[in-house]
């Protein structure tokens, strides 16, 4: 490595560290989303699987809270810091596949300034560890190509296994790898190599706890996730959401670079065949599936997270390696120059808006319900009502409210979701003594108490209301209902819809 290359690598590392520092500051300021609070509850009872997802997100949160405590910063700490190894992996993958450190540095920075990576590592969901594992999978496959050594298939298997422990979407990496091997003549020899299958065994071994957990719970998690889009539910209107949401999540300038890069790879204007096919297979296999899915059900923007490492490399190819016509080159130069500043500004504005609402004049926006602004103050009011009424446990109608209550109420407070008990199968239930006393049921005033729950108690009384605020905006108003004299089991243990 010459002096210029060393300087470029050092500057890239410093830029990534600065971006990580920005996310850490935002993590300390921004209250938890309801999903994060829910996953935080998972982290208190680690298991091989959960109703919604595999266990990696719970492990990541557990590690962070062991270091920094049960705070929003602690919950997010490890997820954010994982961007450092993610960046190293994508740097090395791009360098190997397309040669040179300029393209490696560009891919690394472009990935980090997308909202998918910036918000996706700040807000801890299964997509955070999935992004990291996807980057290492791309790196391991690049090493298979570069070295020709079969032992690298073990690293491929380990990366794929960790991706599977993060989210079931990683199952599509299997077909993507097979398409890559089948499409490149010189790589077909691996089908006859024991190393390829040993790598598969490594991935399966890492994923085994999830399989065993599902086997013990009627395969409920697999059924839930793999039954999202049914063929009979044909709703093509969801297709219209795909490009606008990814335009925002990638940030506009990086989206343009990525699309141009994929176009250049299709035209064979950069890289060797094996590198081009690898990026395309890792990108299009998942994208094609989600396009089909969008014909039948909504596809959330964050579901595309595992394609972003490949997309960032394609964007870097467009920005650095391809020679464009003059008009196109001017657009590429503009995008390359302003992509990183635009991504940072978009991230900063999003964090300011989520926490204050000032950019929309304190009106409602897309972040207002999911980010727990105002919950600390709201929890104080709920706790005062619980103490005043002598309630021994707090009940909630949904997992998000349950998670927020558990996180923001005093430690040790009995909190439970009244229904959907499959979500909490790994966790200890409230004791009979806690459920036999007075109970405080917290729900949005617009949501009426289910008749079955009301009829199960001798006395039901609304003892107050509490508002969640963001500045002058009332986000939600909660009714606080006191329940006394349970006539039967307080918790609804009906099986989930997947098992009915």
C-alpha positions, -999 to 999 in steps of 0.1 A, spaced: 0 0 0 15 33 -11 12 66 8 -18 78 -11 -37 45 -6 -28 46 31 -41 81 34 -73 72 16 -79 42 39 -72 63 70 -95 91 59 -123 66 52 -119 51 86 -120 85 102 -151 94 83 -168 62 93 -159 68 130 -173 103 127 -206 89 114 -207 63 141 -201 91 167 -230 111 152 -253 81 156 -242 75 192 -251 111 200 -285 106 183 -290 74 202 -286 91 236 -311 118 226 -338 98 208 -363 78 229 -369 42 219 -393 31 192 -420 7 203 -402 -21 183 -369 -14 202 -387 -16 235 -403 -49 225 -369 -63 214 -354 -50 247 -379 -72 265 -367 -102 244 -332 -94 255 -341 -101 291 -351 -137 281 -327 -149 254 -340 -179 235 -334 -197 202 -363 -179 185 -392 -156 190 -427 -152 174 -416 -125 150 -379 -130 143 -347 -150 150 -328 -140 181 -298 -119 170 -315 -86 177 -321 -96 213 -284 -107 216 -272 -73 202 -294 -54 227 -283 -76 256 -247 -69 249 -253 -32 247 -273 -30 280 -246 -51 298 -222 -22 289 -243 9 292 -274 -2 311 -311 -2 303 -311 32 286 -318 41 250 -281 45 245 -274 11 260 -300 -6 239 -285 8 207 -248 9 215 -237 -24 200 -259 -21 170 -243 13 161 -207 1 168 -213 -29 145 -211 -4 116 -173 -5 121 -168 -41 111 -196 -37 85 -176 -9 69 -144 -30 70 -161 -59 52 -177 -37 25 -144 -19 19 -125 -52 14 -153 -67 -7 -154 -37 -31 -116 -36 -33 -114 -73 -42 -143 -73 -67 -135 -41 -86 -99 -33 -78 -84 -2 -62 -90 16 -30 -110 45 -44 -139 23 -52 -136 6 -19 -136 39 0 -165 52 -21 -186 20 -14 -179 23 23 -189 59 27 -220 56 4 -233 26 24 -228 44 57 -246 76 47 -277 59 34 -307 62 58 -309 24 56 -275 21 73 -276 53 94 -311 49 108 -310 11 104 -281 8 129 -294 36 152 -329 21 155 -322 -15 167 -342 -40 146 -332 -73 130 -321 -53 100 -291 -39 119 -272 -72 124 -285 -84 90 -267 -55 73 -235 -64 90 -238 -101 82 -247 -93 46 -216 -72 42 -194 -100 56 -211 -125 33 -202 -104 3 -167 -101 15 -164 -139 20 -177 -146 -14 -152 -121 -29 -124 -140 -11 -137 -173 -26 -134 -156 -60 -100 -140 -53 -82 -169 -36 -98 -199 -51 -94 -215 -17 -123 -238 -5 -118 -229 31 -134 -195 25 -167 -213 20 -167 -219 58 -166 -181 62 -194 -178 37 -214 -203 57 -207 -185 90 -218 -152 75 -249 -167 60 -257 -184 93 -254 -151 112 -276 -135 87 -302 -162 92 -300 -156 129 -308 -120 122 -338 -123 98 -354 -149 76 -349 -127 45 -313 -141 45 -328 -174 32 -326 -157 -3 -289 -156 -1 -288 -194 -8 -304 -191 -42 -284 -160 -50 -251 -178 -44 -262 -208 -65 -272 -185 -93 -238 -169 -91 -220 -202 -93 -241 -215 -121 -238 -184 -142 -200 -181 -141 -183 -210 -159 -151 -210 -140 -170 -212 -107 -191 -242 -115 -163 -265 -102 -174 -256 -67 -205 -277 -71 -182 -307 -70 -163 -294 -40 -169 -306 -5 -161 -271 8 -193 -257 -6 -214 -282 13 -194 -278 45 -201 -241 43 -238 -250 40 -235 -272 71 -219 -243 90 -249 -220 81 -274 -247 90 -256 -254 123 -258 -217 133 -294 -216 123 -303 -248 142 -314 -231 174 -341 -212 154 -353 -244 138 -354 -262 172 -373 -233 188 -399 -234 160 -402 -272 162 -411 -267 199 -436 -240 191 -456 -254 162 -434 -237 136 -453 -205 144 -425 -180 135 -419 -197 101 -456 -198 94 -460 -161 104 -432 -148 83 -435 -170 53 -473 -166 50 -472 -128 47 -480 -127 10 -507 -150 -2 -512 -155 -40 -550 -150 -37 -544 -115 -22 -537 -97 -54 -531 -60 -46 -507 -44 -72 -512 -9 -57 -483 -17 -33 -459 -18 -62 -461 20 -64 -446 23 -29 -414 4 -37 -393 30 -56 -403 61 -36 -395 44 -3 -361 32 -15 -354 66 -31 -357 80 4 -340 52 23 -310 51 0 -311 89 -1 -318 104 -36 -282 109 -49 -271 74 -38 -302 59 -53 -293 75 -86 -257 62 -84 -268 27 -74 -292 25 -103 -266 38 -128 -241 13 -114 -265 -16 -118 -271 -4 -154 -234 -2 -161 -229 -37 -147 -257 -50 -169 -239 -34 -199 -206 -50 -188 -189 -17 -186 -170 -24 -154 -155 -54 -136 -149 -90 -145 -178 -113 -152 -177 -130 -118 -178 -97 -99 -206 -83 -120 -227 -115 -116 -221 -116 -79 -234 -80 -73 -264 -87 -96 -273 -120 -80 -270 -106 -44 -292 -76 -54 -318 -89 -78 -327 -123 -62 -341 -105 -32 -355 -75 -51 -374 -98 -75 -390 -116 -46 -401 -84 -29 -415 -71 -62 -436 -102 -64 -445 -98 -27 -457 -63 -34 -482 -76 -58 -500 -92 -28 -490 -73 3 -471 -42 15 -433 -44 15 -418 -23 42 -389 -1 31 -364 -17 57 -369 -52 42 -345 -43 15 -316 -40 40 -297 -71 28 -293 -58 -7 -277 -25 4 -241 -38 6 -243 -49 -31 -262 -17 -40 -235 5 -24 -208 -13 -44 -228 -8 -76 -231 29 -67 -194 32 -62 -188 15 -95 -209 42 -112 -191 70 -93 -155 58 -97 -150 32 -124 -173 38 -153 -166 63 -181 -199 80 -189 -209 103 -218 -204 140 -209 -240 147 -199 -242 116 -178 -208 123 -163 -219 157 -150 -248 141 -132 -225 113 -118 -200 139 -106 -228 159 -89 -241 129 -71 -206 117 -61 -198 152 -47 -230 157 -28 -241 122 -18 -224 121 15 -233 156 27 -269 150 16 -271 118 35 -257 133 67 -281 163 65 -311 140 59 -301 119 89 -297 150 111 -330 165 100 -348 132 106 -334 130 141 -343 166 149 -378 161 135 -384 128 154 -374 143 187 -390 178 184 -415 180 155 -402 215 148 -396 210 110 -433 202 105 -445 230 127 -452 204 154 -478 187 133 -480 149 129 -455 131 107 -444 95 99 -422 93 130 -446 105 156 -462 73 166 -432 49 164 -406 70 183 -414 71 220 -411 109 224 -431 118 256 -432 83 270 -410 91 300 -434 118 312 -464 96 302 -450 67 322 -447 90 352 -484 98 351 -493 61 346 -471 51 376 -487 77 398 -522 63 388 -510 28 395 -497 37 430 -528 58 438 -552 29 429 -530 2 444 -529 -18 411 -505 -47 412 -500 -51 375 -503 -29 343 -520 -45 313 -518 -33 276 -536 -43 244 -506 -45 221 -469 -54 221 -457 -18 214 -475 -3 244 -464 -32 265 -427 -27 255 -428 11 262 -445 5 296 -420 -21 306 -391 1 296 -402 34 310 -421 24 342 -400 18 373 -378 -13 371 -397 -44 384 -432 -31 377 -455 -59 366 -464 -53 329 -481 -77 305 -499 -77 272 -534 -91 278 -536 -110 245 -512 -125 219 -494 -145 246 -473 -163 219 -452 -131 218 -441 -136 254 -437 -174 254 -400 -171 263 -406 -148 293 -420 -154 328 -456 -145 332 -470 -124 360 -476 -144 392 -512 -154 402 -509 -130 431 -501 -101 407 -530 -109 385 -555 -115 413 -553 -79 426 -564 -47 411 -551 -42 375 -545 -10 355 -554 -14 318 -537 12 296 -551 18 261 -557 46 236 -590 62 242 -600 55 206 -596 18 213 -625 4 232 -618 -22 258 -627 -57 243 -661 -69 256 -646 -102 266 -621 -84 288 -647 -61 304 -671 -89 311 -643 -109 328 -642 -84 357 -668 -75 384 -658 -39 384 -643 -17 356 -637 20 362 -619 47 342 -596 64 368 -579 89 345 -564 98 312 -529 106 303 -515 123 272 -483 116 253 -469 149 240 -443 161 215 -440 198 222 -475 212 219 -487 182 198 -509 155 216 -497 123 200 -520 100 218 -544 101 248 -545 70 269 -574 58 291 -564 43 325 -590 17 335 -590 0 368 -600 -37 367 -612 -55 398 -626 -89 406 -614 -112 378 -639 -139 371 -615 -161 351 -580 -161 335 -569 -125 330 -546 -133 301 -561 -143 268 -543 -175 258 -560 -180 225 -536 -194 198 -523 -169 172 -541 -167 138 -513 -187 122 -522 -217 144 -559 -215 142 
